[in-house]
Amino acid sequence: MDQTFALRQQRSELDQLLELIAWAEAGPAGYDAIHMAARALPARRPTELTLREIFDWIEATPGQPHAIGRYQFIPSTLADLVRREGTSLDERFAPDLQDRFAILLIEDANYPAFLDGTLSVTGFLDNLAMIWAGLPLANGKSAYHGTADNRATVTRPAAEAALASIFGQ
């Protein structure tokens, strides 16, 4: 993967952070990404499915990775986000829903402390890496290295440089 993250300066910091995570997780498929090792795919693109249809696909296709969407939500995380948000299973897995869920996870990574300066770039990146397998820990590897073919898809220096550039540090 190209290690140069292209910033779009006209976007908000949060939007740029979402783009960085998507760059590490989904590649060009974006909101319609499905884990590369999934053999049995859903009948339609993820953004055309409801949450119920996604959970039905997961249940009907055991024994394969099910990470889905721009931020590669795994089933347990997706179920937790649906519960936390009180989201209807009939809601479509649209880009705005995927972004909303990703923002919740960014907040779980202690985004407010990062913004107020009490959490460093390296600490925040480690927190993000505990959520997203494509982002590297300080040792350069994914926290989930080897699980379901997961690996860091970006180097630690490239990820740190992107974060520093986004947030002007």
CYANA upper distance limits for C-alpha pairs under 8 A (distance plus 0.5 A):
  1 MET  CA    153 THR  CA      7.22
  1 MET  CA    154 VAL  CA      7.66
  3 GLN  CA    154 VAL  CA      6.57
  3 GLN  CA    155 THR  CA      7.56
  3 GLN  CA    158 ALA  CA      6.55
  4 THR  CA    158 ALA  CA      7.40
  5 PHE  CA     20 LEU  CA      7.58
  5 PHE  CA     23 TRP  CA      8.20
  5 PHE  CA    158 ALA  CA      8.13
  5 PHE  CA    162 ALA  CA      6.91
  7 LEU  CA     16 GLN  CA      7.29
  7 LEU  CA    162 ALA  CA      8.41
  7 LEU  CA    166 ILE  CA      7.90
  8 ARG  CA     16 GLN  CA      7.46
 11 ARG  CA     15 ASP  CA      6.46
 11 ARG  CA     16 GLN  CA      6.80
 12 SER  CA     16 GLN  CA      6.72
 13 GLU  CA     17 LEU  CA      6.61
 13 GLU  CA    166 ILE  CA      6.44
 13 GLU  CA    167 PHE  CA      7.05
 14 LEU  CA     18 LEU  CA      6.69
 15 ASP  CA     19 GLU  CA      6.76
 16 GLN  CA     20 LEU  CA      6.71
 16 GLN  CA    166 ILE  CA      7.14
 17 LEU  CA     21 ILE  CA      6.81
 17 LEU  CA    163 LEU  CA      7.94
 17 LEU  CA    166 ILE  CA      7.75
 18 LEU  CA     22 ALA  CA      6.64
 18 LEU  CA     99 ASP  CA      8.02
 18 LEU  CA    102 ALA  CA      8.00
 18 LEU  CA    103 ILE  CA      8.38
 19 GLU  CA     23 TRP  CA      6.44
 20 LEU  CA     24 ALA  CA      6.92
 20 LEU  CA    162 ALA  CA      8.04
 21 ILE  CA     25 GLU  CA      6.58
 21 ILE  CA     71 TYR  CA      7.31
 21 ILE  CA    132 TRP  CA      8.09
 21 ILE  CA    134 GLY  CA      8.34
 21 ILE  CA    135 LEU  CA      8.01
 22 ALA  CA     26 ALA  CA      5.81
 22 ALA  CA     27 GLY  CA      7.29
 22 ALA  CA     30 GLY  CA      7.34
 22 ALA  CA     70 ARG  CA      5.99
 22 ALA  CA     71 TYR  CA      6.05
 23 TRP  CA     27 GLY  CA      5.95
 24 ALA  CA    134 GLY  CA      5.41
 24 ALA  CA    135 LEU  CA      6.71
 24 ALA  CA    152 ALA  CA      8.15
 24 ALA  CA    153 THR  CA      6.10
 24 ALA  CA    154 VAL  CA      6.77
 25 GLU  CA     70 ARG  CA      7.40
 25 GLU  CA     71 TYR  CA      6.34
 25 GLU  CA     72 GLN  CA      6.70
 25 GLU  CA    132 TRP  CA      7.79
 25 GLU  CA    133 ALA  CA      7.91
 25 GLU  CA    134 GLY  CA      5.73
 25 GLU  CA    135 LEU  CA      8.41
 25 GLU  CA    153 THR  CA      8.04
 26 ALA  CA     30 GLY  CA      5.77
 26 ALA  CA     31 TYR  CA      8.13
 26 ALA  CA     33 ALA  CA      6.11
 26 ALA  CA     34 ILE  CA      8.39
 26 ALA  CA     69 GLY  CA      7.64
 26 ALA  CA     70 ARG  CA      5.68
 26 ALA  CA     71 TYR  CA      6.88
 26 ALA  CA     72 GLN  CA      7.06
 27 GLY  CA     33 ALA  CA      8.18
 29 ALA  CA     33 ALA  CA      5.23
 29 ALA  CA     70 ARG  CA      8.05
 30 GLY  CA     69 GLY  CA      7.19
 30 GLY  CA     70 ARG  CA      5.06
 31 TYR  CA     46 PRO  CA      7.78
 31 TYR  CA     47 THR  CA      7.11
 31 TYR  CA     69 GLY  CA      5.13
 31 TYR  CA     70 ARG  CA      4.54
 31 TYR  CA     71 TYR  CA      8.17
 31 TYR  CA     94 ALA  CA      8.28
 31 TYR  CA     95 PRO  CA      6.60
 31 TYR  CA     98 GLN  CA      8.07
 32 ASP  CA     45 ARG  CA      6.29
 32 ASP  CA     46 PRO  CA      5.55
 32 ASP  CA     47 THR  CA      6.44
 32 ASP  CA     68 ILE  CA      7.90
 32 ASP  CA     69 GLY  CA      5.72
 32 ASP  CA     70 ARG  CA      7.07
 33 ALA  CA     46 PRO  CA      7.90
 33 ALA  CA     68 ILE  CA      6.29
 33 ALA  CA     69 GLY  CA      5.31
 33 ALA  CA     70 ARG  CA      6.43
 33 ALA  CA     72 GLN  CA      7.73
 34 ILE  CA     38 ALA  CA      7.62
 34 ILE  CA     41 LEU  CA      8.38
 34 ILE  CA     46 PRO  CA      8.34
 34 ILE  CA     66 HIS  CA      7.53
 34 ILE  CA     67 ALA  CA      6.46
 34 ILE  CA     68 ILE  CA      5.07
 34 ILE  CA     69 GLY  CA      6.74
 34 ILE  CA     72 GLN  CA      7.69
 35 HIS  CA     65 PRO  CA      6.75
 35 HIS  CA     66 HIS  CA      6.63
 35 HIS  CA     67 ALA  CA      5.60
 35 HIS  CA     68 ILE  CA      6.77
 35 HIS  CA     72 GLN  CA      7.72
 37 ALA  CA     64 GLN  CA      7.64
 37 ALA  CA     65 PRO  CA      6.84
 37 ALA  CA    148 ALA  CA      8.24
 37 ALA  CA    149 ASP  CA      8.16
 38 ALA  CA     64 GLN  CA      6.05
 38 ALA  CA     65 PRO  CA      5.90
 38 ALA  CA     66 HIS  CA      7.00
 39 ARG  CA     64 GLN  CA      7.54
 40 ALA  CA     61 THR  CA      7.05
 41 LEU  CA     57 TRP  CA      8.49
 42 PRO  CA     46 PRO  CA      7.98
 42 PRO  CA     54 ILE  CA      8.10
 42 PRO  CA     57 TRP  CA      6.64
 44 ARG  CA     48 GLU  CA      6.74
 44 ARG  CA     49 LEU  CA      7.23
 45 ARG  CA     49 LEU  CA      7.29
 46 PRO  CA     54 ILE  CA      8.13
 46 PRO  CA     68 ILE  CA      7.79
 46 PRO  CA     69 GLY  CA      7.10
 46 PRO  CA     93 PHE  CA      6.92
 46 PRO  CA     94 ALA  CA      8.48
 47 THR  CA     69 GLY  CA      8.35
 47 THR  CA     92 ARG  CA      7.27
 47 THR  CA     93 PHE  CA      5.48
 47 THR  CA     94 ALA  CA      5.34
 47 THR  CA     95 PRO  CA      7.42
 48 GLU  CA     92 ARG  CA      7.13
 48 GLU  CA     93 PHE  CA      7.33
 48 GLU  CA     94 ALA  CA      7.76
 49 LEU  CA     53 GLU  CA      6.31
 49 LEU  CA     54 ILE  CA      7.00
 49 LEU  CA     92 ARG  CA      6.12
 49 LEU  CA     93 PHE  CA      6.36
 50 THR  CA     54 ILE  CA      6.90
 50 THR  CA     89 LEU  CA      7.06
 50 THR  CA     90 ASP  CA      5.88
 50 THR  CA     91 GLU  CA      5.79
 50 THR  CA     92 ARG  CA      4.48
 50 THR  CA     93 PHE  CA      6.00
 51 LEU  CA     55 PHE  CA      6.75
 51 LEU  CA     88 SER  CA      8.27
 51 LEU  CA     89 LEU  CA      5.30
 51 LEU  CA     90 ASP  CA      6.59
 51 LEU  CA     91 GLU  CA      6.54
 51 LEU  CA     92 ARG  CA      6.61
 51 LEU  CA     93 PHE  CA      6.45
 52 ARG  CA     56 ASP  CA      6.58
 52 ARG  CA     89 LEU  CA      5.27
 52 ARG  CA     90 ASP  CA      6.52
 53 GLU  CA     57 TRP  CA      6.60
 54 ILE  CA     58 ILE  CA      6.74
 55 PHE  CA     59 GLU  CA      6.68
 55 PHE  CA     75 PRO  CA      8.16
 56 ASP  CA     60 ALA  CA      6.57
 57 TRP  CA     61 THR  CA      6.61
 58 ILE  CA     62 PRO  CA      7.11
 58 ILE  CA     66 HIS  CA      6.97
 58 ILE  CA     75 PRO  CA      7.96
 65 PRO  CA    148 ALA  CA      6.77
 66 HIS  CA     74 ILE  CA      6.51
 66 HIS  CA     75 PRO  CA      7.13
 67 ALA  CA     72 GLN  CA      5.11
 67 ALA  CA     73 PHE  CA      5.52
 67 ALA  CA     74 ILE  CA      4.91
 67 ALA  CA     75 PRO  CA      7.48
 68 ILE  CA     72 GLN  CA      4.94
 68 ILE  CA     73 PHE  CA      5.75
 68 ILE  CA     74 ILE  CA      7.19
 69 GLY  CA     73 PHE  CA      6.99
 69 GLY  CA     98 GLN  CA      7.60
 70 ARG  CA     98 GLN  CA      7.61
 71 TYR  CA     98 GLN  CA      7.88
 71 TYR  CA    102 ALA  CA      7.26
 71 TYR  CA    132 TRP  CA      8.25
 72 GLN  CA    132 TRP  CA      8.45
 73 PHE  CA     77 THR  CA      6.65
 73 PHE  CA     78 LEU  CA      6.21
 74 ILE  CA     78 LEU  CA      6.53
 75 PRO  CA     79 ALA  CA      6.56
 76 SER  CA     80 ASP  CA      6.67
 77 THR  CA     81 LEU  CA      6.64
 78 LEU  CA     82 VAL  CA      6.67
 79 ALA  CA     83 ARG  CA      6.71
 80 ASP  CA     84 ARG  CA      6.55
 81 LEU  CA     85 GLU  CA      6.50
 81 LEU  CA    101 PHE  CA      6.85
 81 LEU  CA    104 LEU  CA      8.37
 82 VAL  CA     86 GLY  CA      6.23
 82 VAL  CA     87 THR  CA      5.52
 82 VAL  CA     88 SER  CA      8.02
 82 VAL  CA     89 LEU  CA      8.35
 83 ARG  CA     87 THR  CA      7.24
 87 THR  CA     91 GLU  CA      7.63
 92 ARG  CA     97 LEU  CA      8.32
 93 PHE  CA     97 LEU  CA      6.60
 93 PHE  CA     98 GLN  CA      7.08
 94 ALA  CA     98 GLN  CA      6.82
 95 PRO  CA     99 ASP  CA      6.62
 96 ASP  CA    100 ARG  CA      6.59
 97 LEU  CA    101 PHE  CA      6.69
 98 GLN  CA    102 ALA  CA      6.67
 99 ASP  CA    103 ILE  CA      6.64
100 ARG  CA    104 LEU  CA      7.05
101 PHE  CA    105 LEU  CA      7.11
102 ALA  CA    106 ILE  CA      6.71
103 ILE  CA    107 GLU  CA      6.67
104 LEU  CA    108 ASP  CA      6.78
105 LEU  CA    109 ALA  CA      6.90
105 LEU  CA    131 ILE  CA      7.89
106 ILE  CA    110 ASN  CA      7.50
106 ILE  CA    111 TYR  CA      6.50
106 ILE  CA    128 LEU  CA      7.46
107 GLU  CA    111 TYR  CA      5.42
107 GLU  CA    112 PRO  CA      7.39
109 ALA  CA    124 PHE  CA      7.18
109 ALA  CA    127 ASN  CA      5.47
109 ALA  CA    128 LEU  CA      6.16
109 ALA  CA    131 ILE  CA      8.29
110 ASN  CA    114 PHE  CA      6.99
110 ASN  CA    119 LEU  CA      8.40
110 ASN  CA    124 PHE  CA      7.58
110 ASN  CA    127 ASN  CA      7.99
111 TYR  CA    115 LEU  CA      6.62
111 TYR  CA    124 PHE  CA      7.77
112 PRO  CA    116 ASP  CA      6.72
113 ALA  CA    117 GLY  CA      6.65
113 ALA  CA    118 THR  CA      5.66
113 ALA  CA    119 LEU  CA      5.80
114 PHE  CA    118 THR  CA      6.42
114 PHE  CA    119 LEU  CA      4.91
114 PHE  CA    120 SER  CA      6.73
114 PHE  CA    121 VAL  CA      7.73
114 PHE  CA    124 PHE  CA      6.85
115 LEU  CA    119 LEU  CA      8.24
119 LEU  CA    123 GLY  CA      6.50
119 LEU  CA    124 PHE  CA      6.81
120 SER  CA    124 PHE  CA      6.55
121 VAL  CA    125 LEU  CA      6.49
121 VAL  CA    160 GLU  CA      7.40
121 VAL  CA    163 LEU  CA      7.48
121 VAL  CA    164 ALA  CA      7.55
122 THR  CA    126 ASP  CA      6.65
122 THR  CA    138 ALA  CA      8.04
122 THR  CA    160 GLU  CA      7.52
123 GLY  CA    127 ASN  CA      6.79
124 PHE  CA    128 LEU  CA      6.71
125 LEU  CA    129 ALA  CA      6.50
125 LEU  CA    135 LEU  CA      8.26
125 LEU  CA    136 PRO  CA      8.36
125 LEU  CA    137 LEU  CA      7.77
125 LEU  CA    159 ALA  CA      8.32
125 LEU  CA    160 GLU  CA      7.77
126 ASP  CA    130 MET  CA      6.85
126 ASP  CA    136 PRO  CA      7.88
126 ASP  CA    137 LEU  CA      5.72
126 ASP  CA    138 ALA  CA      7.30
127 ASN  CA    131 ILE  CA      7.42
128 LEU  CA    132 TRP  CA      6.58
128 LEU  CA    135 LEU  CA      7.64
129 ALA  CA    133 ALA  CA      6.59
129 ALA  CA    134 GLY  CA      7.83
129 ALA  CA    135 LEU  CA      5.34
129 ALA  CA    136 PRO  CA      6.15
129 ALA  CA    137 LEU  CA      6.29
129 ALA  CA    142 SER  CA      7.29
129 ALA  CA    143 ALA  CA      6.96
130 MET  CA    137 LEU  CA      8.29
130 MET  CA    143 ALA  CA      6.34
133 ALA  CA    142 SER  CA      5.77
133 ALA  CA    143 ALA  CA      6.73
133 ALA  CA    144 TYR  CA      6.17
133 ALA  CA    145 HIS  CA      7.92
133 ALA  CA    150 ASN  CA      6.70
133 ALA  CA    151 ARG  CA      6.76
133 ALA  CA    152 ALA  CA      6.58
134 GLY  CA    142 SER  CA      6.88
134 GLY  CA    150 ASN  CA      7.75
134 GLY  CA    151 ARG  CA      6.43
134 GLY  CA    152 ALA  CA      4.68
134 GLY  CA    153 THR  CA      5.41
134 GLY  CA    154 VAL  CA      7.33
135 LEU  CA    141 LYS  CA      8.49
135 LEU  CA    142 SER  CA      6.67
135 LEU  CA    152 ALA  CA      5.65
135 LEU  CA    153 THR  CA      7.09
135 LEU  CA    154 VAL  CA      6.85
135 LEU  CA    155 THR  CA      8.40
135 LEU  CA    156 ARG  CA      8.20
135 LEU  CA    159 ALA  CA      7.83
136 PRO  CA    140 GLY  CA      5.46
136 PRO  CA    141 LYS  CA      5.44
136 PRO  CA    142 SER  CA      5.23
136 PRO  CA    143 ALA  CA      7.62
136 PRO  CA    152 ALA  CA      5.61
136 PRO  CA    153 THR  CA      8.26
136 PRO  CA    154 VAL  CA      7.44
136 PRO  CA    155 THR  CA      7.10
136 PRO  CA    156 ARG  CA      6.10
136 PRO  CA    159 ALA  CA      8.29
137 LEU  CA    141 LYS  CA      6.15
137 LEU  CA    142 SER  CA      6.46
137 LEU  CA    143 ALA  CA      6.95
137 LEU  CA    156 ARG  CA      7.59
138 ALA  CA    156 ARG  CA      7.21
139 ASN  CA    156 ARG  CA      8.46
140 GLY  CA    152 ALA  CA      7.83
140 GLY  CA    155 THR  CA      6.78
140 GLY  CA    156 ARG  CA      5.90
141 LYS  CA    145 HIS  CA      6.87
141 LYS  CA    151 ARG  CA      7.14
141 LYS  CA    152 ALA  CA      6.06
142 SER  CA    150 ASN  CA      7.70
142 SER  CA    151 ARG  CA      5.64
142 SER  CA    152 ALA  CA      5.13
144 TYR  CA    150 ASN  CA      6.46
144 TYR  CA    151 ARG  CA      7.29
145 HIS  CA    149 ASP  CA      7.78
145 HIS  CA    150 ASN  CA      5.64
145 HIS  CA    151 ARG  CA      5.25
145 HIS  CA    152 ALA  CA      7.77
146 GLY  CA    150 ASN  CA      5.76
146 GLY  CA    151 ARG  CA      7.00
154 VAL  CA    158 ALA  CA      7.04
154 VAL  CA    159 ALA  CA      7.03
155 THR  CA    159 ALA  CA      6.74
156 ARG  CA    160 GLU  CA      6.54
157 PRO  CA    161 ALA  CA      6.48
158 ALA  CA    162 ALA  CA      6.61
159 ALA  CA    163 LEU  CA      6.74
160 GLU  CA    164 ALA  CA      6.56
161 ALA  CA    165 SER  CA      6.53
162 ALA  CA    166 ILE  CA      6.60
163 LEU  CA    167 PHE  CA      6.64
163 LEU  CA    169 GLN  CA      8.48
164 ALA  CA    168 GLY  CA      6.07
164 ALA  CA    169 GLN  CA      5.06
165 SER  CA    169 GLN  CA      6.90
